[in-house]
Amino acid sequence: MPTIDVLEEQILQSLDQLSPQGRRQAIMRLLPSAAYLERAIERNRPRMEALAKQRGLDWNALTEDQKEQLVDRILHE
């Protein structure tokens, strides 16, 4: 397979431009334990739905970006 010379900074900048779905796929490829992360997300889904509801939001109606923003806000409270 041919290789492409790309600076690490270019790759990192490209990762910043990925959609949440693309980021998740990148993580799955980079982390051997990404399956653990997916299980943790699913295991905590009821809690995230409850936290969203407390804020007047419907977790299932949120986009991936909105979900990430909500989780970020919760983590930094």
Buried (B, 14 or more C-beta within 10 A) or exposed (E): EEEEEEEEEEEEEEEEEEEEEEBBEBBEEEEEEBEEEEEEEEEEEEEBBEBBEEEEBEBEEBEEEBBEEBBEEEEEE
